[in-house]
Amino acid sequence: FVEFCLKLHCGKINPFIADEEKVKDFIASQFKDKANGKIVRQNKYFMSNGLQSSGKFYVANINNICKQIGRYLKIVHCGTDLLCSEPIKELLLAGEYLDGRIPSERPSSLAAKLAPYYDYTQHHAHAGQKQEFWLMDLVKTILHDVNNQALTKLEAAWQLGVTEDMISTALMVDKKDPDFNLTLKLYLEKNYGNEQQFWTELSTMDVL
């Protein structure tokens, strides 16, 4: 928080006398890695960027950060309850939307701004999202990592905001059925092309 106030605001903000709005901005910035597509790995207790792993990820971390920062802020020592301030209440409401996988009504809402672009619910909430969700590059990368056991289905489902069954289905759809690969003999018999063309077919190259 000190670095956020001094570095990002060019030293113009004393972190110890920061107001509720600056606390809100800082907390929002902590979710940016996830929103910008950088996968936030989780273990049993903590995320790789210091956020706490929780079923209510956004609300739990907003509460936790407010408690941690609040003990050093002048406004808190003067009687302000961060969690009851308007900026933090707005942030908590957005967190409830994201934790509950509730579609945000407006693309300009705080929940929409904080949501990762690869969040399944928010992706389908706005008409402007034209790209097929499962064809997004990051989503395909996550599925690839599950196939390679770099991620578990549970971790992938948590990141994308889907169920483990949806991950399993997506993996099955992505697999090619080997029975559909024609032999050279059958390829020639059906007059699909000559032998040279057979070896340049994508299906043949995939098998090789």
C-alpha positions as CSV (number, residue, x, y, z in Angstrom):
1,F,0.0,0.0,0.0
2,V,2.9,2.4,0.8
3,E,4.5,1.6,-2.6
4,F,1.1,2.1,-4.3
5,C,0.7,5.5,-2.8
6,L,4.2,6.7,-3.2
7,K,5.1,5.2,-6.6
8,L,1.9,5.3,-8.5
9,H,1.0,8.7,-7.2
10,C,4.5,10.1,-7.6
11,G,5.0,10.6,-3.9
12,K,2.1,13.0,-3.7
13,I,0.0,10.9,-1.3
14,N,1.1,10.2,2.3
15,P,-0.1,6.5,2.8
16,F,-0.7,7.1,6.5
17,I,-3.3,9.8,5.8
18,A,-4.8,8.2,2.7
19,D,-8.6,8.3,2.5
20,E,-11.1,5.6,1.8
21,E,-11.1,6.2,-2.0
22,K,-7.3,5.5,-2.1
23,V,-7.8,2.3,-0.1
24,K,-10.5,1.2,-2.6
25,D,-8.2,2.0,-5.6
26,F,-5.4,-0.1,-4.0
27,I,-7.6,-3.1,-3.3
28,A,-9.0,-3.0,-6.9
29,S,-5.4,-2.9,-8.2
30,Q,-4.6,-6.1,-6.3
31,F,-7.2,-7.9,-8.4
32,K,-5.8,-6.5,-11.7
33,D,-3.4,-9.4,-12.3
34,K,-6.3,-11.8,-12.4
35,A,-8.4,-9.4,-14.5
36,N,-5.7,-8.9,-17.0
37,G,-5.2,-12.5,-17.7
38,K,-2.3,-13.4,-15.5
39,I,-3.2,-16.7,-13.8
40,V,-3.2,-16.3,-10.0
41,R,-2.2,-19.7,-8.7
42,Q,-3.6,-20.7,-5.3
43,N,-2.6,-23.1,-2.6
44,K,-4.6,-24.1,0.5
45,Y,-4.2,-20.7,2.1
46,F,-2.7,-17.9,0.0
47,M,-2.5,-16.8,-3.6
48,S,0.8,-16.2,-5.3
49,N,0.4,-12.4,-5.1
50,G,-0.5,-12.4,-1.4
51,L,-4.3,-12.5,-1.6
52,Q,-6.0,-15.0,0.6
53,S,-7.5,-18.1,-1.0
54,S,-11.2,-18.3,-0.1
55,G,-14.5,-19.5,-1.4
56,K,-15.6,-15.9,-1.2
57,F,-12.4,-14.7,-2.8
58,Y,-13.3,-11.0,-3.5
59,V,-15.3,-10.2,-0.4
60,A,-12.9,-12.1,1.9
61,N,-9.9,-10.2,0.6
62,I,-11.5,-6.8,0.6
63,N,-12.4,-7.4,4.3
64,N,-8.9,-8.7,5.1
65,I,-7.0,-5.9,3.3
66,C,-9.1,-3.2,5.0
67,K,-8.3,-4.7,8.4
68,Q,-4.6,-5.0,7.6
69,I,-4.3,-1.4,6.3
70,G,-6.8,0.2,8.7
71,R,-4.6,-0.2,11.7
72,Y,-2.1,2.2,10.2
73,L,-4.5,4.8,8.8
74,K,-5.2,8.1,10.5
75,I,-8.9,8.1,9.4
76,V,-9.4,4.8,11.2
77,H,-7.8,6.0,14.4
78,C,-10.1,9.1,14.2
79,G,-13.1,6.8,14.2
80,T,-13.8,5.9,10.5
81,D,-14.9,2.4,9.8
82,L,-13.4,1.5,6.4
83,L,-15.9,-1.3,5.8
84,C,-18.8,1.1,6.3
85,S,-17.5,3.9,4.1
86,E,-19.2,4.4,0.7
87,P,-16.1,3.5,-1.5
88,I,-15.5,0.2,0.3
89,K,-19.3,-0.6,0.3
90,E,-19.3,-0.2,-3.4
91,L,-16.3,-2.4,-3.7
92,L,-17.9,-5.1,-1.5
93,L,-21.0,-5.0,-3.6
94,A,-18.9,-5.6,-6.7
95,G,-17.2,-8.4,-4.8
96,E,-20.5,-10.1,-4.0
97,Y,-21.4,-10.0,-7.7
98,L,-18.1,-11.6,-8.7
99,D,-18.1,-14.2,-5.9
100,G,-21.7,-15.2,-6.6
101,R,-21.0,-15.3,-10.4
102,I,-23.8,-12.8,-10.9
103,P,-23.8,-11.1,-14.3
104,S,-23.1,-7.4,-14.0
105,E,-25.9,-5.3,-15.6
106,R,-23.6,-2.6,-17.1
107,P,-20.2,-3.0,-18.8
108,S,-19.2,0.2,-17.0
109,S,-20.0,-1.2,-13.5
110,L,-17.2,-1.8,-11.0
111,A,-17.9,-5.5,-11.0
112,A,-17.4,-5.6,-14.8
113,K,-14.2,-3.6,-14.5
114,L,-12.8,-6.0,-11.9
115,A,-13.9,-9.2,-13.5
116,P,-11.3,-11.1,-15.5
117,Y,-12.1,-11.1,-19.2
118,Y,-12.0,-14.9,-19.1
119,D,-14.7,-15.1,-16.4
120,Y,-17.4,-17.3,-18.0
121,T,-20.4,-15.4,-16.4
122,Q,-19.2,-11.9,-17.1
123,H,-18.1,-12.9,-20.6
124,H,-21.6,-13.9,-21.5
125,A,-23.2,-11.0,-19.6
126,H,-22.5,-8.4,-22.3
127,A,-23.6,-8.4,-25.9
128,G,-20.3,-6.9,-27.0
129,Q,-18.5,-10.1,-26.2
130,K,-18.6,-11.8,-29.6
131,Q,-15.7,-14.3,-29.3
132,E,-16.6,-17.8,-28.4
133,F,-15.6,-18.4,-24.8
134,W,-13.9,-21.8,-25.3
135,L,-12.0,-20.6,-28.3
136,M,-10.2,-17.7,-26.4
137,D,-6.5,-18.2,-26.4
138,L,-6.1,-18.0,-22.6
139,V,-9.0,-20.5,-22.1
140,K,-7.3,-22.9,-24.5
141,T,-4.0,-22.5,-22.7
142,I,-5.7,-23.3,-19.4
143,L,-7.3,-26.5,-20.9
144,H,-3.9,-27.4,-22.3
145,D,-2.3,-27.1,-18.9
146,V,-5.0,-29.3,-17.4
147,N,-4.2,-31.9,-20.1
148,N,-0.6,-31.7,-19.1
149,Q,-1.4,-31.9,-15.4
150,A,0.1,-28.4,-14.8
151,L,-3.3,-27.4,-13.5
152,T,-6.0,-29.5,-11.8
153,K,-9.6,-29.4,-13.1
154,L,-10.6,-27.7,-9.8
155,E,-8.0,-24.9,-10.3
156,A,-9.0,-24.4,-13.9
157,A,-12.7,-24.3,-13.0
158,W,-12.0,-21.8,-10.3
159,Q,-10.1,-19.5,-12.6
160,L,-12.7,-19.6,-15.4
161,G,-15.7,-19.5,-13.2
162,V,-17.2,-22.8,-14.4
163,T,-17.7,-26.3,-13.0
164,E,-15.3,-29.2,-13.2
165,D,-17.8,-31.0,-15.3
166,M,-17.7,-28.1,-17.9
167,I,-13.9,-28.4,-17.9
168,S,-14.1,-32.2,-18.5
169,T,-16.6,-31.7,-21.3
170,A,-14.4,-29.0,-23.0
171,L,-11.5,-31.4,-22.8
172,M,-13.5,-34.2,-24.4
173,V,-14.7,-31.9,-27.2
174,D,-11.1,-30.9,-27.9
175,K,-9.9,-34.4,-28.4
176,K,-10.0,-35.9,-31.9
177,D,-11.4,-39.4,-32.3
178,P,-8.6,-41.6,-33.8
179,D,-11.2,-43.7,-35.6
180,F,-11.8,-40.8,-38.0
181,N,-8.2,-41.0,-39.3
182,L,-8.3,-42.7,-42.7
183,T,-5.7,-45.2,-43.8
184,L,-3.7,-44.5,-47.0
185,K,-5.5,-47.4,-48.7
186,L,-9.0,-46.1,-47.8
187,Y,-8.0,-42.5,-48.7
188,L,-7.0,-43.6,-52.2
189,E,-10.0,-45.9,-52.6
190,K,-12.4,-43.0,-51.9
191,N,-10.5,-40.8,-54.4
192,Y,-9.8,-38.1,-51.8
193,G,-6.5,-37.4,-53.4
194,N,-3.1,-39.1,-54.2
195,E,-0.5,-40.5,-51.9
196,Q,1.4,-37.2,-51.7
197,Q,-1.7,-35.3,-50.7
198,F,-2.5,-38.0,-48.0
199,W,0.8,-37.3,-46.2
200,T,0.1,-33.5,-46.1
201,E,-3.4,-33.9,-44.6
202,L,-3.7,-32.2,-41.2
203,S,-5.3,-35.4,-39.7
204,T,-2.3,-37.5,-41.0
205,M,0.2,-35.0,-39.6
206,D,-1.5,-34.9,-36.2
207,V,-1.2,-38.7,-36.0
208,L,2.4,-38.5,-36.9
